[in-house]
Amino acid sequence: MLVTSFARWEALKDTYLTVTGMERKLKIEVDEMEGQLKGLQGELGRIVKCCDEDEVTIELVKDDAEAAEAEAGMMREREQAALMEVTDLTRLQELYQEKIQEIEREHATALAPILSRLKLDIQDAKDSIAENQLKQEQFTKEIEDCKTKLEETIDEISNIRNRKKDTLDSIEILDGQPDKYRKQADILTTAVKSLQTQDQKWVDKVRDVDLSINGHQAAVKKLQEELAVLAIQIEKNRQQTEQKERQAADFQRDLELAALEVDDYLADQVNVDMQLRSRMLDLKAEQEHLANRNKEKDKVLRRLKYEEQLVANIQAHLPALIMDRDKLHQQLLLVEAAKEKVTTQVNEIRREIDVQMRNFLVVEGLGKEVAAALRASHEKVQKLEKEVRECANIERLKNQHITNLTGIRERMCRQAAAKVPSNLSTKFTHYLCCYCYKY
């Protein structure tokens, strides 16, 4: 906007200089015309004096002279009016030029320090804003780093506490496992012994059953021997035999069941042996694992002590970190306040620039008024030039008329010289020559 305004101002100034030069040229031409008018007036005076002897010529010359004087008076009046207008225009031009120069000086003196100060203030404001933004970003980053470190420290403390709790629980569990395995081994040993006792009972029972079967077989043999004798008792013996057979079947079934139970027992015993062996291996592995866990527990305890010491150190430095965070927050508030202050100053500077621009626009309006006045004066000067050209045409016509009158006068002089006697011709001719030379 300022560049456009200065360009317009320079164009207006160039136009003003051009119009001033044209006015000077017109003034010179008016002076030349005044000189020509004076010469014409002298020639008219001489023509009037030369035409006093001839009445006809004098009357004609008087009429022409009166017309010329009237026209010359009108020309003088017009010339005086033109001179007055030129004087007024010159005075207005000088006034406007003085006002323009004064406005230029005031504008230059008013805007130069303001613009320089505004440039310096804007540059300082930009530098301070950039510096404050960098500080704000740095402070924000440091606050975020502190927050992240604090959260990481809190998480690490909670993880350490959880690991410590899990380690203590695992230690308690591992401390109770050997007794548990010992008790399980005792229970298994007792179960094995009870199974062995039961097995022995089943063996004795089978032996008793075998003995009973042998006794029954002996009785059967005895009954068969006594069959012939005891035919009457056959039915009874048959019934008894059937009963015995049923009992034998029951015993057989019981024996088979016992055999199955023995097989199951043997399988259970094998399984128990395998489980016992597996338990022993697991117990050994658990003991080794327990030893490793004890070593790890010692390492964890040492690390826990180190981390507890680290936590204590962090807790000791935590108030200082909180104070640093508060200081950074206060500095951030100060930076924001300074930023708002700089923004307010920039707004004030912009308002001042707007006021200066409005003043400049007012000055530009005055320049437009000056240009309008100069255009009006130029139009008036063109009108005066037109009138001067018309006067020049009239003067040319007058010169032609004067030339014609001079020819008529000479012709009349020759005719008058021809009419007078010869003795008076020389004197009259001499008198006319003297009169013509005089006028």
C-alpha positions as CSV (number, residue, x, y, z in Angstrom):
1,M,0.0,0.0,0.0
2,L,2.8,2.4,0.9
3,V,4.7,1.6,-2.4
4,T,1.5,2.2,-4.4
5,S,0.9,5.5,-2.6
6,F,4.5,6.7,-3.1
7,A,4.2,5.7,-6.8
8,R,1.0,7.8,-7.2
9,W,2.6,10.7,-5.3
10,E,5.6,10.5,-7.7
11,A,3.3,10.5,-10.7
12,L,1.3,13.5,-9.3
13,K,4.6,15.3,-8.7
14,D,5.8,14.6,-12.3
15,T,2.4,15.9,-13.6
16,Y,2.7,19.0,-11.5
17,L,6.3,19.7,-12.8
18,T,5.0,19.3,-16.4
19,V,2.2,21.7,-15.8
20,T,4.6,24.2,-14.2
21,G,6.8,24.0,-17.3
22,M,3.9,24.6,-19.6
23,E,2.8,27.6,-17.5
24,R,6.3,29.0,-17.8
25,K,6.3,28.6,-21.5
26,L,2.9,30.2,-21.8
27,K,4.1,33.1,-19.6
28,I,7.1,33.6,-22.0
29,E,4.7,33.5,-25.0
30,V,2.4,36.1,-23.3
31,D,5.5,38.4,-22.7
32,E,6.4,38.0,-26.4
33,M,2.8,38.8,-27.4
34,E,2.9,41.9,-25.1
35,G,6.1,43.1,-26.9
36,Q,4.4,42.5,-30.3
37,L,1.3,44.4,-29.0
38,K,3.5,47.3,-28.0
39,G,5.2,47.2,-31.4
40,L,1.8,47.2,-33.1
41,Q,0.7,50.1,-30.9
42,G,3.8,52.1,-32.0
43,E,3.1,51.3,-35.6
44,L,-0.5,52.3,-35.2
45,G,0.6,55.6,-33.7
46,R,3.0,56.2,-36.6
47,I,0.2,55.3,-39.0
48,V,-2.2,57.7,-37.3
49,K,0.4,60.6,-37.5
50,C,1.2,59.7,-41.2
51,C,-2.6,59.9,-42.1
52,D,-3.3,63.3,-40.5
53,E,-2.7,65.3,-43.9
54,D,-5.2,63.2,-45.9
55,E,-8.7,63.5,-44.5
56,V,-10.0,60.4,-46.2
57,T,-7.0,58.5,-45.2
58,I,-7.1,60.0,-41.7
59,E,-10.8,59.1,-41.4
60,L,-10.2,55.6,-42.5
61,V,-7.1,55.4,-40.4
62,K,-9.1,56.9,-37.4
63,D,-11.8,54.4,-37.9
64,D,-9.3,51.6,-38.2
65,A,-7.3,53.0,-35.3
66,E,-10.4,53.3,-33.1
67,A,-11.3,49.8,-34.0
68,A,-7.8,48.7,-33.4
69,E,-7.7,50.7,-30.1
70,A,-11.0,49.2,-29.1
71,E,-9.7,45.7,-30.0
72,A,-6.4,46.6,-28.3
73,G,-8.3,47.7,-25.2
74,M,-10.3,44.5,-25.3
75,M,-7.0,42.7,-25.7
76,R,-5.4,44.6,-22.9
77,E,-8.4,43.9,-20.7
78,R,-8.2,40.2,-21.7
79,E,-4.5,40.4,-21.2
80,Q,-4.9,41.9,-17.7
81,A,-7.6,39.3,-16.9
82,A,-5.3,36.6,-18.2
83,L,-2.4,38.1,-16.2
84,M,-4.5,38.3,-13.1
85,E,-5.6,34.7,-13.6
86,V,-2.0,33.7,-14.3
87,T,-1.0,35.5,-11.1
88,D,-3.8,33.9,-9.1
89,L,-2.8,30.5,-10.6
90,T,0.8,31.2,-9.8
91,R,0.0,32.2,-6.3
92,L,-2.2,29.1,-5.8
93,Q,0.5,27.0,-7.4
94,E,3.1,28.4,-5.0
95,L,0.7,27.9,-2.1
96,Y,-0.1,24.3,-3.1
97,Q,3.6,23.7,-3.8
98,E,4.5,25.0,-0.3
99,K,1.7,22.9,1.2
100,I,2.9,19.9,-0.7
101,Q,6.5,20.5,0.4
102,E,5.4,21.1,4.0
103,I,3.2,17.9,3.9
104,E,6.2,16.0,2.4
105,R,8.5,17.3,5.1
106,E,5.9,16.5,7.8
107,H,5.2,13.1,6.3
108,A,8.9,12.3,6.0
109,T,9.8,13.6,9.5
110,A,6.7,11.9,11.0
111,L,7.0,8.6,9.2
112,A,10.7,8.1,9.2
113,P,11.3,7.6,12.9
114,I,7.9,5.9,13.3
115,L,8.7,3.5,10.5
116,S,12.2,2.9,11.8
117,R,10.9,2.4,15.3
118,L,8.1,0.2,14.1
119,K,10.6,-1.9,12.1
120,L,12.9,-2.2,15.1
121,D,9.9,-3.0,17.4
122,I,8.5,-5.6,14.9
123,Q,12.0,-7.2,14.6
124,D,12.4,-7.2,18.4
125,A,8.9,-8.6,18.8
126,K,9.6,-11.3,16.2
127,D,12.9,-12.2,17.8
128,S,11.3,-12.3,21.3
129,I,8.4,-14.3,20.1
130,A,10.7,-16.8,18.4
131,E,12.9,-17.0,21.5
132,N,9.9,-17.4,23.8
133,Q,8.5,-20.1,21.5
134,L,11.9,-21.9,21.7
135,K,11.9,-21.5,25.5
136,Q,8.3,-22.7,25.7
137,E,9.0,-25.7,23.6
138,Q,12.1,-26.5,25.6
139,F,10.3,-26.0,28.9
140,T,7.4,-28.1,27.6
141,K,9.8,-30.8,26.5
142,E,11.6,-30.8,29.9
143,I,8.2,-31.0,31.7
144,E,7.2,-33.9,29.5
145,D,10.5,-35.6,30.2
146,C,10.1,-35.1,33.9
147,K,6.6,-36.4,33.8
148,T,7.7,-39.4,31.8
149,K,10.6,-40.1,34.1
150,L,8.3,-39.7,37.1
151,E,5.8,-42.1,35.6
152,E,8.6,-44.6,34.7
153,T,9.9,-44.3,38.2
154,I,6.5,-44.9,39.7
155,D,5.9,-47.9,37.4
156,E,9.3,-49.3,38.1
157,I,8.6,-48.9,41.9
158,S,5.3,-50.7,41.5
159,N,6.9,-53.4,39.4
160,I,9.7,-53.8,42.0
161,R,7.1,-54.1,44.7
162,N,5.1,-56.7,42.7
163,R,8.2,-58.7,41.9
164,K,9.2,-58.5,45.5
165,K,5.8,-59.8,46.6
166,D,5.8,-62.5,44.0
167,T,9.4,-63.5,45.1
168,L,8.3,-63.6,48.7
169,D,5.3,-65.7,47.8
170,S,7.4,-68.1,45.7
171,I,9.9,-68.3,48.5
172,E,7.2,-69.2,51.0
173,I,5.7,-71.7,48.5
174,L,9.2,-73.2,47.9
175,D,9.9,-73.3,51.6
176,G,6.8,-75.5,52.2
177,Q,7.3,-77.8,49.2
178,P,10.0,-80.2,50.6
179,D,7.8,-81.0,53.6
180,K,4.9,-81.5,51.3
181,Y,6.9,-83.9,49.1
182,R,8.2,-85.7,52.2
183,K,4.6,-86.1,53.5
184,Q,3.5,-87.4,50.1
185,A,6.4,-89.9,50.1
186,D,5.4,-91.1,53.6
187,I,1.8,-91.4,52.5
188,L,2.9,-93.4,49.4
189,T,5.1,-95.6,51.5
190,T,2.3,-96.2,53.9
191,A,0.0,-97.0,51.0
192,V,2.5,-99.4,49.6
193,K,2.8,-101.1,52.9
194,S,-1.0,-101.4,53.2
195,L,-1.2,-102.8,49.7
196,Q,1.5,-105.3,50.6
197,T,-0.4,-106.3,53.7
198,Q,-3.6,-106.6,51.7
199,D,-1.8,-108.6,49.1
200,Q,-0.6,-110.9,51.9
201,K,-4.1,-111.3,53.1
202,W,-5.3,-112.1,49.7
203,V,-2.6,-114.7,49.3
204,D,-3.6,-116.3,52.7
205,K,-7.2,-116.2,51.6
206,V,-6.3,-117.9,48.3
207,R,-4.4,-120.5,50.3
208,D,-7.4,-121.1,52.5
209,V,-9.6,-121.4,49.4
210,D,-7.2,-123.9,48.0
211,L,-7.2,-125.8,51.2
212,S,-11.0,-125.7,51.2
213,I,-11.2,-126.9,47.6
214,N,-8.9,-129.7,48.5
215,G,-11.1,-130.6,51.4
216,H,-14.1,-130.5,49.3
217,Q,-12.5,-132.7,46.7
218,A,-11.6,-135.2,49.4
219,A,-15.1,-135.1,50.6
220,V,-16.4,-135.6,47.1
221,K,-14.1,-138.6,46.7
222,K,-15.4,-139.9,50.1
223,L,-18.9,-139.3,49.0
224,Q,-18.3,-141.1,45.7
225,E,-16.9,-144.0,47.6
226,E,-19.9,-143.9,49.9
227,L,-22.2,-143.5,46.9
228,A,-23.1,-147.0,46.6
229,V,-23.7,-147.2,50.3
230,L,-25.5,-144.0,50.7
231,A,-27.7,-144.2,47.6
232,I,-30.6,-143.0,49.7
233,Q,-28.6,-140.0,50.6
234,I,-27.8,-139.3,47.0
235,E,-30.4,-136.7,46.5
236,K,-29.4,-135.0,49.7
237,N,-25.8,-135.3,48.8
238,R,-26.7,-134.1,45.3
239,Q,-28.4,-131.2,46.7
240,Q,-25.6,-130.7,49.1
241,T,-23.3,-131.1,46.1
242,E,-25.2,-128.6,44.1
243,Q,-25.1,-126.3,47.0
244,K,-21.4,-126.9,47.4
245,E,-21.0,-126.4,43.7
246,R,-22.8,-123.2,43.9
247,Q,-20.6,-122.3,46.8
248,A,-17.6,-123.4,44.8
249,A,-18.8,-121.3,41.9
250,D,-19.1,-118.4,44.3
251,F,-15.7,-119.1,45.6
252,Q,-14.4,-119.4,42.0
253,R,-16.0,-116.1,41.1
254,D,-14.6,-114.6,44.2
255,L,-11.3,-116.1,43.3
256,E,-11.5,-114.7,39.8
257,L,-12.4,-111.4,41.3
258,A,-9.5,-111.7,43.7
259,A,-7.3,-112.5,40.8
260,L,-8.6,-109.4,38.9
261,E,-8.1,-107.4,42.0
262,V,-4.6,-108.8,42.3
263,D,-3.9,-107.8,38.7
264,D,-5.4,-104.4,39.4
265,Y,-3.3,-104.2,42.5
266,L,-0.2,-105.2,40.6
267,A,-1.0,-102.6,38.0
268,D,-1.6,-100.0,40.7
269,Q,1.6,-101.0,42.3
270,V,3.4,-100.6,39.1
271,N,1.7,-97.2,38.6
272,V,2.5,-96.3,42.1
273,D,6.1,-97.3,41.6
274,M,6.3,-95.2,38.4
275,Q,4.6,-92.3,40.1
276,L,6.9,-92.7,43.1
277,R,9.9,-92.7,40.8
278,S,8.5,-89.8,38.8
279,R,7.8,-88.0,42.1
280,M,11.3,-88.6,43.2
281,L,12.6,-87.2,40.0
282,D,10.3,-84.3,40.3
283,L,11.4,-83.8,43.8
284,K,15.0,-83.8,42.8
285,A,14.2,-81.4,40.0
286,E,12.3,-79.2,42.4
287,Q,15.2,-79.3,44.8
288,E,17.5,-78.2,42.0
289,H,15.0,-75.6,40.9
290,L,14.6,-74.5,44.5
291,A,18.4,-74.1,44.8
292,N,18.3,-72.0,41.6
293,R,15.4,-70.0,42.9
294,N,17.3,-69.4,46.1
295,K,20.2,-68.1,44.0
296,E,17.8,-66.0,42.0
297,K,16.1,-64.9,45.2
298,D,19.5,-63.7,46.5
299,K,20.0,-61.8,43.2
300,V,16.5,-60.4,43.3
301,L,17.0,-59.4,47.0
302,R,20.3,-57.7,46.1
303,R,18.6,-56.0,43.1
304,L,15.7,-55.1,45.3
305,K,17.9,-53.4,47.8
306,Y,19.6,-51.5,45.0
307,E,16.3,-50.5,43.6
308,E,15.0,-49.5,47.0
309,Q,18.1,-47.4,47.4
310,L,17.4,-45.9,43.9
311,V,13.8,-45.3,44.9
312,A,14.9,-43.6,48.0
313,N,17.3,-41.4,46.0
314,I,14.6,-40.6,43.5
315,Q,12.2,-39.8,46.3
316,A,14.9,-37.5,47.8
317,H,15.3,-35.7,44.5
318,L,11.5,-35.7,43.8
319,P,10.8,-32.4,45.7
320,A,13.6,-30.7,43.7
321,L,12.1,-32.0,40.5
322,I,8.7,-30.7,41.6
323,M,10.2,-27.3,42.4
324,D,11.9,-27.3,38.9
325,R,8.6,-28.2,37.4
326,D,6.9,-25.3,39.3
327,K,9.7,-22.9,38.2
328,L,9.3,-24.0,34.6
329,H,5.5,-23.5,34.9
330,Q,6.1,-20.0,36.3
331,Q,8.6,-19.2,33.5
332,L,6.0,-20.5,31.0
333,L,3.4,-18.2,32.5
334,L,5.9,-15.3,32.3
335,V,6.7,-16.1,28.7
336,E,2.9,-16.2,27.8
337,A,2.5,-12.8,29.6
338,A,5.4,-11.4,27.6
339,K,3.9,-12.9,24.4
340,E,0.6,-11.2,25.2
341,K,2.4,-7.9,25.9
342,V,4.3,-8.2,22.6
343,T,1.0,-9.0,20.8
344,T,-0.6,-5.9,22.3
345,Q,2.4,-3.7,21.2
346,V,2.2,-5.1,17.7
347,N,-1.6,-4.3,17.6
348,E,-0.8,-0.7,18.8
349,I,1.9,-0.5,16.1
350,R,-0.6,-1.6,13.5
351,R,-3.1,0.9,14.7
352,E,-0.5,3.7,14.4
353,I,0.3,2.5,10.9
354,D,-3.4,2.6,10.1
355,V,-3.6,6.2,11.4
356,Q,-0.5,7.1,9.3
357,M,-2.0,5.5,6.3
358,R,-5.2,7.4,6.8
359,N,-3.2,10.7,7.0
360,F,-1.3,9.7,3.9
361,L,-4.6,9.0,2.1
362,V,-5.8,12.5,3.2
363,V,-2.5,13.9,1.8
364,E,-3.2,12.0,-1.4
365,G,-6.7,13.6,-1.5
366,L,-5.1,17.0,-1.2
367,G,-2.8,16.1,-4.1
368,K,-5.8,15.1,-6.2
369,E,-7.3,18.5,-5.4
370,V,-4.1,20.2,-6.5
371,A,-4.1,18.1,-9.7
372,A,-7.7,19.2,-10.4
373,A,-6.8,22.9,-9.8
374,L,-3.7,22.5,-12.1
375,R,-5.9,20.8,-14.8
376,A,-8.4,23.8,-14.5
377,S,-5.5,26.3,-14.8
378,H,-4.2,24.3,-17.8
379,E,-7.6,24.5,-19.4
380,K,-7.6,28.3,-18.7
381,V,-4.2,28.7,-20.2
382,Q,-5.3,26.7,-23.3
383,K,-8.2,29.1,-23.6
384,L,-5.8,32.1,-23.3
385,E,-3.6,30.5,-26.0
386,K,-6.6,30.2,-28.2
387,E,-7.5,33.9,-27.6
388,V,-3.9,34.9,-28.3
389,R,-4.0,33.0,-31.6
390,E,-7.2,34.8,-32.5
391,C,-5.5,38.1,-31.6
392,A,-2.6,37.2,-33.9
393,N,-5.0,36.5,-36.7
394,I,-6.7,39.9,-36.1
395,E,-3.2,41.6,-36.1
396,R,-2.3,39.9,-39.4
397,L,-5.5,41.2,-40.9
398,K,-4.7,44.6,-39.5
399,N,-1.3,44.5,-41.0
400,Q,-2.7,43.6,-44.4
401,H,-5.2,46.5,-44.0
402,I,-2.4,48.9,-43.0
403,T,-0.4,47.7,-46.0
404,N,-3.4,48.5,-48.2
405,L,-3.8,51.9,-46.5
406,T,-0.1,52.6,-47.1
407,G,-0.5,51.8,-50.8
408,I,-3.5,54.0,-51.0
409,R,-1.7,56.8,-49.2
410,E,1.3,56.6,-51.6
411,R,-1.0,56.6,-54.6
412,M,-2.9,59.6,-53.3
413,C,0.5,61.3,-52.6
414,R,1.6,60.7,-56.2
415,Q,-1.8,62.0,-57.5
416,A,-1.5,65.1,-55.3
417,A,2.1,65.6,-56.5
418,A,1.0,65.4,-60.0
419,K,-1.8,68.0,-59.5
420,V,0.5,70.7,-57.8
421,P,2.7,73.1,-59.9
422,S,6.2,71.9,-60.7
423,N,7.8,74.7,-58.7
424,L,6.0,73.5,-55.6
425,S,6.4,69.8,-56.5
426,T,9.9,69.6,-55.1
427,K,9.0,71.3,-51.9
428,F,5.8,69.2,-51.4
429,T,7.8,66.0,-52.2
430,H,10.4,67.0,-49.7
431,Y,7.8,67.9,-47.2
432,L,6.0,64.5,-47.7
433,C,9.4,62.7,-47.4
434,C,10.1,64.5,-44.2
435,Y,6.6,63.8,-43.0
436,C,6.9,60.2,-43.9
437,Y,10.4,59.9,-42.3
438,K,9.1,61.7,-39.2
439,Y,6.1,59.4,-38.8
